[in-house]
Amino acid sequence: MTIPSQATQAGPPEGAAGQAPLLETRKLTKHFKVGGALSRRNLHAVDDADLTINRKEIVALVGESGSGKSTVARLLAGVYRPTAGEIRYQGRPLTAMRGRRQLLEYRGDVPMVFQDPFSSLNPAYRVSHGILRGLKLHRHDLNRAQRFEEALRVTEAVGLNPAAEILERYPYELSGGQRQRIGFAQALAYRPKLILADEPVSMLDVSIRIGLLNVMARLRAEEDVSFLYITHDIASARYVSDRLMVMYAGHVVESGPTEAVLADPKHPYTQLLLSAVPDPRAPLAVTAEAAKGEPPRVIDPGPGCRFRWRCPLAIDECATVTPLPRPLGPGRQAACHVATADPVPSARTTPVSTSDTKAGADAQPG
């Protein structure tokens, strides 16, 4: 079954002219020290990432495992501190926030839904515990009765009925899809402006993934919530997102409107991702380009394009100069020395389908 280009519940993002983005990053960088106490080696998880999310917008961050997607989410959630760069929320740097109250307000506005629905809920407590505890922490205006009413509301909002019965269950009594919906309900209880969804459907059966994606689209339409949707699944990104950002080895290599990027990918890595998505009507095959090269080098990588070892279009400049994102059309950017604004001939003639699961090979565990 071929999926439409976007969820029917989704609508165009809203934003007044001249209004600051809901959240943006400038040259966001995160390095992790590796080796012993005397080691000077650093793993470059994220380097110079510029990201913008507007109000009522769903942005998909796509890339293979180890590309830095989840690190970006944890930086935005405040789990990690950036090595360099800046995160701005509603035009204000996060570093300007002082005190526990301001940090709680931000984390209530920008909560996170985790990948694993089986470990994100405490098995010792009923489902209602996490929602009510979060409400008590972030919604001081509600009394005990109002908190329970709000828990019922958000549980129904994510499609779980009867809500009162669901809230009384323990996590082991729910399916994986139901647990992940509870994760969205917990985030929604804070009245967030942006939800960071870190591969929320990757551990679920294909048959129930569309339902979770529709929940995201409906929450955007009905609750005015924006999403950063992190995934390696191009099919689901196309289904639900307005804009697409592609990461490789810690760099954002391409960005733009989802349909435009998928119809005419500019960066060779984006082209490789699309060529790796299986066509259900064609025999399974691995192209020469997909099998070429080696995993990206992210430990003290040095200058140059990190995709050059796998790139069929690499030139001498790619080995010495790190490409910077540059405009290649309306709303389009690509960090590539050879990419042009001209349309790229595509070997793919069929739309991405629901049977498309993983895009790209796992370069590193993570």
N, C-alpha and C positions, 0 to 999 in steps of 0.2 A: 504494500500500500504506500503510495506516494503522499508525503505530508505537504500541506500548504506552506508557503514561504513564511508565514507568521501566524501565531495563535490568533484566533478570531476575537478573543477578548482584549487583545492588545490594541492600544491606540497610539497616536503620535505623541512624542514627548512634548511637554509644555515648558515654556520659559519666556519670561518677558525680555524684550530687547534691552541689552545692557545689564541684565541681572547676573550676579555672580553665579557660577555653577554651584550645584549642591555640594560637590566634593571634587577636588582636583589635587593632583600631585605635580611637583616640579622637580625634575632630576632626582626622583626618589631612588635611593641606593641602600642596599643591605648586603654586608659582607659578614661571613662567619669565619672565625679562626679555626684552622684544622691542624692536627698534629699535636705534639707535646707542648709543655709550658714554654719552651724556648723557640717554638716554631714561629716563623714569620709568614707562613703560607695562609692564604685566605681564599675561601670559596665565595665567588661572586654570584650570589643568589639572584640579586636584582641590581641592575645598573642603569641609572639615568632614565627611569621610567616616567613619562608624562602621561597622565590619565585624567580624563574629565568625565564626570557623571552629572547629568542635569536632572531637574525635578521630573518625576514621573517618566523615567527612562530606564530601559533595561539594556545594560551593556554586557556583552559576553566577552570573557577573557579566555582565549583558546590557546592550547599548546600541548606538547607531549609531556609526559611525566618528567620532572626535574627541570622544567623550563622556568620556574619561579612564580607560577600563578598563585599557589597557596601562600607563599611568602608575602606577596603583595597584599592578600586578604588579611593576613595577620599584622602587617604593618598598619593597614587602615583601621583594624580593630583595636590597635594599641597593645597587642600581645608582644610585638617586637618594637624596639626603638630604631629608627633609621640610622644607618651609618652616615648618610649625607642626604641632602635634599629636603623637601618640605611637603607637608600635607596641609591643605587648607580646606576647612569645612565652613560652608556658607561665607566664603571670603575671609575667614579668620584662621590664622595658623594654629595648629594644634599646640605648638609650643607656647602660645599665649594663654592657654587654659591653665588656671592655677586652682589647686585645692581639690578635695575629694568630690565636692558637689558638682563642679563643672565637668570633671571627668565622668561621673555617673550620668550626667545629662547627655554627654556625647555618646557614651556606650549604650544608652537607651535609645538614642536617635539612630545609631549605626550598629545594630546587633549582628550576630553571625549565626548562620545555620551550618552545621558541620556535615561532613561527608558520611560518617558512619551512624546510621540510625539505631544501631544495636548497642553502641557504647555511649551515646550522647545523653541517654536518660539513666538516672540512678535506679537500679533494679530494686532497691530496698524501699522505695517510696511509690505511692500511687502517682499516676500521671499528673494529677492536679498539683502536686507538690512543687514542681519546677515553675509552673505558670504562676501560682499564687506567691511563691517566694520572690520571683522577679517583679511582680506587681507591688509587693510590699517594699522592695528596694528602690524601684524607679517611679512608682506612682503614689507619692505621699498624700495626694488629695483624696484617696479612696479609703473608706472604712472596710471592715472585714466582709460585710454583706456585699458591698459594691465590688470588691475584688473578686468574689465568687461569680457575680453576675458578668463581670468582664471576662473571666475565664470561660464561662459558657459562650459568650459572644464570639471570642476569637476561635474557640474550638469549632463552632458552627461555621465561621467564616472560611476555615480551611477545608470544609466539606466533611466533617466528622459528626455524625448523628446516630443516636441521640446523645447530645453533648454531655448531659449529666451522667449518663452511664459510662461513657468513654473516660471521663475524668476520674471515675472511681476505680478504674482498672489499673493493674500493674503493667509495666512495660512488656513483660513476657507474654501478656495476654493480647498484645497487638501485633499485627503484621508489620513488615518492614516499611511498607508504604504509609501505614497509619502512624508509625513512630516518626517518620520524617515529617508528616503533616503536623504532629505535635511540636516538632522543632520549629516549624514555621509559626505555629500558634504562640509559642513562647516568645519568639521575636516580635510578633505582631502585638502582643499584650503591652509592649512598651510604647505603643504608638510611634513606631520608627519612621524616619524619613528615607532611610536607605538600609536595605538588608544585604549583607554579604553572604552569598550562597556558594559555599565551597564544594563543588561537585555533589549537589544534594541528591541526584538521581543515579549516580554511577553504580551504587551497590544494590539497586532495585531491579526487578525483572523488567524487561523491555515493555511488557504488556501494561505496566502501571506507571511508566515514566511520563507518558503524555498527560496523565491526570495531575501529576505534580507540577508539570510545566504550565498547565492551565490554571492551577492554583496561583502560581506566580503572576501570570497575566491578569487574573481576576483581582488579585490584591493591588496590583498597579492601577487598575481601572477603578476599583471601588474604594480603596483605602489610600490612594495617592502615594503609594510607596515606590521608590526606585529600587533597582536591583543591580548588583554586580554579580553576574552569573559566571562562575568559574567552571570550565568543563574541558574535556578533550574530545567531546562528541559534537562534531560540526552539524549534524542533523538537528540536534536539540537546540544548538545555538541559533541556527537559522529559523527554527520554529518560533522562538520566543523573543529574540533580541532585536533592538533597533540598530545598535552599532556593534561592530566586531573589532576586537583587538587581538592580534596574534603575537605570542611571545615565543622566543627561542633563546635558550641559554642565558636568561636574565635580561634580555633586551626585548622591547616592544618593536617588532620588525614591520608591522603593517597595521593600519587602522582605517576605519571608514564605515559608512552605512553597510549593514549586513549584506543586503542583496547585491550592492555594488561590488563589495569585496569578493563574494563568492562567484559572481558572474564574470568578473575580470580581475583575478588576483594579480598583483603587481610584483610581490616579492617571491623569489624562487622557492622559499620555504612554504609559503601559503599555497603555491602551486603544487608542491610535493604533498602537503596535507590533503588537498582535494584529490590528487591522483591516488592516494592511499585509501580513500573512502570506497568501500566495495560497492559495485553496481550489482543489485540482486539479479539482474537479467543477464549478467556476463559471467563467464567462468573465472574463478579466482586465479589471480596472477599477480606477481610482484614485478614491477617495472625495474629497469636497470637503474633509473634515477633513485628509486626508493631504496635499493640495496647498496647504493654507493656510499663510500665514506665511512666515518667513524663517529662515535658519540661526541657531543660538544665538550670542549675543554673549558671548564668554569673555575678551576683552581689556578689563580694567578694567570689569567688567559693572555694578558698583554694586548697590544693594539691589533687592529684588523677585524674583519668580519668573522664572527664565530661560526657561521654557517659555511665558510668557504671550503672546508674539507668534504662537504657533501653536495656542494653547489655545482651543477653542470655549466653554469655561466660565469664562474669565477674568473677574474682578471688579476693582473699583478697588483693593482691597487688594493684589492681585497685583503691581501696579506699584511699590509702595512698601515692602512688607514681605516679606523672604525667608522662605518657609515652612520650618518645622522639622519633622523627622520626629515623628509622633505615633501612638500605638497606635490601630488600627482593627480589633481582633479578635485572637484567639489567635495570637501570633507574628507579627502583621501590623503594618506601619508604612507610612505614606505622608507625604511632605512636600508637602502641598497644602492650601490654604485652604478648598476646596469639597468635598474628598473626605469621605465619610461611611462609617460601618460598615454601612450598609444595602446589600443586594445591588444590583449594577449590572446593568440589563438588557443583554444581549449580543446583537448581531446575528449572531454566529458560532455556528453549531449543529453544526459538524463538527470533529472533533479535528485537531490539528496533524499533518501527515503528513511522510513522508520527502522529498517533493518540495519542502517548504518550505526555502528556503535563506536569503536575507537578509531581515532585519526592519528596516524603516525606511530612510530615505534618508540618504546620506552628507552630513552637514552640513559637515564639514571634512575635509581630507586628514589621514591619521594612522593 
